[in-house]
Amino acid sequence: MSADLVQAYSLEKDREYVERVQMATVQGGDFAIRRDHGLFGSKPWWDAIRGGSVPTHRVDGVIVQIYRRGEWPEFEIEVDGERSTWALDGDAERYAVGKRVRIDFVTLEYQKPQPDGERSTRVVLGIWVEP
């Protein structure tokens, strides 16, 4: 992927989402994230990500579908024939079928397994889309 992508979403700028996850974590709710590297979205947490203590993953692909499942808009990307679905966060106007996309994310563990048995979740750090 070339460097000519524009950032459509940044977790660091999404204070509302960070605050919701922090509240759930402090209260020990269903979506509470483990605090092995500090409270979600805090300076120590970001330091752990930037320092490599929390592995960051990247996918580069092409948007192949945009849709709404329930009340949440999502998009599907294809990378080497494999498809994955992501929440359509940030500037919705930037997303379009056929555009190149890059997603940086981390995988974090919940404090306790979810009702569906999930033990971890992907947390998007940033999304960049072809202009």
C-alpha positions in Angstrom: 0.0 0.0 0.0 1.3 3.4 -0.8 1.4 6.3 1.6 -1.3 8.2 -0.2 -4.0 7.1 2.3 -6.0 9.5 4.5 -6.9 8.8 8.1 -10.6 8.2 8.5 -10.5 7.1 12.2 -8.2 7.5 15.2 -8.8 5.8 18.5 -6.7 8.5 20.2 -9.2 11.1 19.0 -12.3 9.0 19.9 -12.7 10.2 23.5 -16.3 9.0 23.7 -15.5 5.4 22.9 -12.4 5.4 25.1 -14.4 6.7 28.0 -17.2 4.0 27.5 -14.6 1.2 27.5 -12.8 2.7 30.5 -16.1 2.9 32.4 -17.0 -0.7 31.6 -13.5 -1.7 32.6 -13.5 0.1 35.9 -17.1 -1.2 36.7 -16.1 -4.8 35.7 -18.9 -5.0 33.1 -19.3 -7.4 30.3 -16.9 -5.5 28.0 -14.3 -4.9 30.7 -10.8 -5.1 29.3 -7.8 -6.5 31.2 -5.5 -3.9 32.6 -2.2 -5.7 32.1 -0.8 -2.5 30.4 -2.8 0.1 32.2 -6.3 1.3 31.8 -7.6 1.2 28.2 -6.7 4.5 26.4 -4.5 5.8 29.2 -1.0 7.2 28.8 0.6 3.9 30.1 -1.6 1.9 27.8 -0.6 3.9 24.8 3.1 3.8 25.9 2.8 -0.1 26.0 1.4 -0.1 22.5 4.0 2.3 21.1 6.8 0.4 23.0 5.7 -3.0 21.5 4.5 -4.6 24.8 1.1 -4.9 23.1 1.6 -6.2 19.6 0.1 -4.1 16.9 -1.3 -5.7 13.8 -2.0 -4.3 10.3 -4.2 -5.3 7.5 -4.0 -3.7 4.0 -6.8 -4.5 1.6 -9.7 -3.3 -0.5 -13.2 -2.4 0.7 -15.6 -4.9 -0.9 -18.8 -4.2 0.9 -20.4 -1.5 3.2 -23.6 -2.3 5.1 -25.5 -1.9 8.3 -26.0 -4.8 10.6 -28.6 -3.6 13.2 -27.6 -0.1 14.2 -23.9 -0.4 13.4 -22.4 0.4 10.0 -19.7 -2.0 9.0 -17.4 -2.6 6.1 -15.8 -5.7 4.7 -12.3 -5.9 3.3 -10.5 -8.4 1.2 -6.9 -9.3 1.7 -5.3 -12.0 -0.4 -8.7 -13.6 -1.0 -9.7 -13.6 2.7 -12.5 -11.3 3.9 -12.9 -9.6 7.3 -15.5 -7.3 8.8 -14.8 -4.1 10.6 -16.9 -1.3 12.3 -17.2 1.7 10.0 -15.7 4.3 12.5 -14.8 7.9 11.9 -15.4 9.8 8.7 -18.0 7.7 7.0 -17.7 9.8 3.8 -14.2 8.4 3.2 -15.3 4.8 2.9 -16.4 3.4 -0.5 -16.4 0.0 -2.2 -13.2 -0.4 -4.3 -11.0 1.9 -2.2 -7.8 0.7 -0.6 -7.8 0.6 3.2 -5.2 0.0 6.0 -6.3 -0.9 9.5 -4.0 -0.9 12.5 -5.3 -2.8 15.5 -4.5 -4.7 18.7 -6.1 -7.8 20.2 -7.1 -7.3 23.9 -8.4 -9.8 26.4 -11.6 -9.3 28.3 -11.5 -9.5 32.1 -13.9 -12.5 31.9 -15.2 -14.4 28.9 -18.2 -12.9 27.1 -21.6 -14.7 27.1 -20.8 -16.0 23.7 -17.5 -17.4 24.9 -15.2 -14.8 23.3 -12.1 -14.1 25.4 -10.6 -11.3 23.4 -11.6 -8.5 21.0 -9.9 -6.5 18.2 -9.5 -2.8 19.0 -8.9 -0.6 16.0 -6.2 2.0 16.6 -6.5 3.7 13.2 -8.1 3.4 9.8 -6.7 4.9 6.6 -8.6 5.0 3.3 -7.7 5.9 -0.2 -8.8 9.5 -1.0 
